Amino acid sequence: MKLLSVLSLGLLMLSGCKSTPEQYLTESPITIEQSNLENYWVQEAKEFSFKFKNMKVPETGGFVNIKYLVDSNGEIFSPTVIESSPKGAWDKFALRALSNIKYVPSKANPSNTPVYVITEFTFGQK
């Protein structure tokens, strides 16, 4: 019984360590074009990579347009696939790529204005 209690407590503590961030807004989000994103938020890293084992790479290239919110902390929320071609083929890859992007406010955005933006991810052929 003691062992079960210790294991339960340990599991509870471990599950509490992984929390999902909460959306933080200093003001109402505005909708902007992708070309204006750098006026508000810039990617922390210019390049990134991610592993996609267990994901089958499509035979042809394509694109995915995703709409999402960058909150006042630079965190990404509510990613939604708006359009993709071939339909659905690259969606998981684009969402995985988006989850690896980290934003910091640009110098022109001292108030950390949250924004909605649509970003296009383009994928080449295999």
N, C-alpha and C positions, 0 to 999 in steps of 0.2 A: 504493500500500500504506500509506504514511504517513497519507494522508487517511482511509482506511478505519479505521485504528487510532485516530485522533483522534475520528472520528465514533462509533466503538464505545465509547470511553472516556467521551465526552460523554453518550451514551445511558445508559450504566451509572450515571453520576453523577446524572442526572436521575431515573432510576427509583428510586434510593435516597432521594431527597428526599421522596417521597410514601410514608410508612409508615402502616400502620394501627395505631391504638392497641391496646395489650394490656390485657386486663381486669386490674384491680387490686382486690383484696379485702382489707380490713383485718380482716374476720371473715366468717363464713358469712352469705350473704344471707338476709333474712327476707322473707316474703310479706306484703304489706299491701294494704289497700283503697285505691282511688283517693282517697277522702275523707281518708285519713291521709297522703297523699304529702307535703303541706306540712309535716308534722311532721318529715320527714326531708330532703327535697330541694325546692328552689324553682327555678322557671325563672329564668334570668338575665335574660331580656327578657320583658316582659308580652305583647308582640305580636311577630309575625314574619310574613314573607310569603315565598313562593317562587314561582318561575316553573315553569309546567308546559307549555311549548311542546312540541309533538310528543306530547301526551297528550290523548286525546279525553275531553272532559267528559261524564259521563253525563247523560241527559235528566231523570232524577228525582233527588231528594235521597236521602240514605241515611246509614248509619253504619258505622263499623269499630271493633271492639274489638281492641286489640293488647296482648299481654303482652310485657314486656321487662324487662331488668335495668338498674338504675342502679348502676354500680360505685362504689367508694370515691373515685374522682376525678370523679364526676358524669357519666361517659361512659355512653352507651346501648349495650347489647349484646343480642344474640339476640332481635330483634323478631320476633314470630310473630303472624300474624292468627288470632285465636280465633273471631271471628264477624263477619259483615258482611251488610248488606242494602242494596240488592240484592246478592246473592252475587257477590263479586269486582269489582263496578263501581267502587268507590272505594278499593280496597286500595292501589294504587300511590300515590294521592294521600295517604292516611294515612301510609304508610311514608315518603314524601318529607317530609311535615310533621314526623314524628317525628325524622327525621335533622337537622332544623333547630333542634331544641330543645336547649338547653344547661342543665344543672342545677348549682346550687351548694348546699352543705349548709345546712340551716336552723340557726338558733341552738340548737335543741333536739337537734341531731345533731352534737355536737363530735367524735365518733369516726368520722364519715363512714360510718355503717352502710349497706352495700349493700342494695338492696331489689329484689324482683320486684313488679311492679304491672301491672294491666290498665287501660289508658286508652281511653276512648271518644272517637273523633273523629266529629263530626256535620257533614254537608255539606248545604247547602241546594240548592234547585233552580237550574238554569241560568237 
